[in-house]
């Protein structure tokens, strides 16, 4: 071990590199460590949160328990730039290495990105958000990163820099001073896209309208609401939905994986998501859990479903605050949450698949059982889905009780056949510069969705008759664009628009 620089008067200054994460926003940080004469103390400055300030205790113990000396002097740690908020435990390793360097116990000038939490015994622990931190560092030209073993495969998903996985602080020091270099991790194998539904559409009898609506939803990224009495297979249809989503493109897979990394949901055996996410949170969840939080920043279910699907069963049972909070992500494909002076933005480009009963008792309009609700009770039940939320649900479809005769027919189309048409429609959308028609900005929508005079007249009629909002107006054209794409039609015909309008109307 290198001797401590002479006790008492010597002053040491050193820097290391770390990466701060706020929401999904990763930024390289210079960790400056100043060891100066004075009463033994350690201060962390630079807009650090409580978890970072607690790094003092972890770093002190980890350094001592690794066989090094913790300088009994005045230590100041600055995280630069100081004007950005920083949170979490991912700075521990960079601070510890900085302390060793500033106190003369580590001579090397090697300057990799250091991303790990320290345990009191000096072992390295994984951190949330390793993937976006490493990706951001690689994009800024960093060529080496040191992480814990648990984070190794996640970091290695970024193949443009060398990933060194260490178990302990001692191993990191031995690597940096070249006494025992750590060999690089092999690039993480991304594996096959295993997207698929647990249920195949071939096993679902009848329900032609619901199947059609789900196909359109998958093809264009549109939101869908299934309405029907209990026991008619709404949940089954929703569970089959992932099986008709198009293949996960590398870009989408990376985007979705970043959100899961930040939530701490990736692991050694799962460096990137293998399949499009399918989230089905229970209706007891809070608005915070559904859309995420800002302080500390955490993505919610709607963001964990980014580039996949979000299934909300029994939609009216969700807390009103949670449902209202869905409006922004369903409209913009992302959500910004501000709380206590902090703000965080997460992507949330997901397909909402919602299901509900037609009334509180569940049997309004059912052929077999009588509804026990008064008309005003039915109205009150449906009003739990506010107008603005409903406006963002493009496709509303009834899921009635299937007659016995239909249950016997077993010739339903399998998921893979539907998925092929979905892929075709997605190819058409990509040719317009988006991943799905639901993302078409207005300028592109105008360009790619010219309507004949006759079709336009039909739309104007609907505006008057259905009191279509301006949002609804554009959403219905996007859906018509998808319906035309499913038939490989360059033009939106009257029939396509008529179907889009009828799917928007039914409830
Ligand atoms: Zn009822």
Boltz pocket constraint, residues with backbone or C-beta under 6 A from the ligand:
constraints:
  - pocket:
      binder: B
      contacts: [[A, 359], [A, 360], [A, 361], [A, 362], [A, 363], [A, 364], [A, 370], [A, 371], [A, 372], [A, 373]]
      max_distance: 6.0
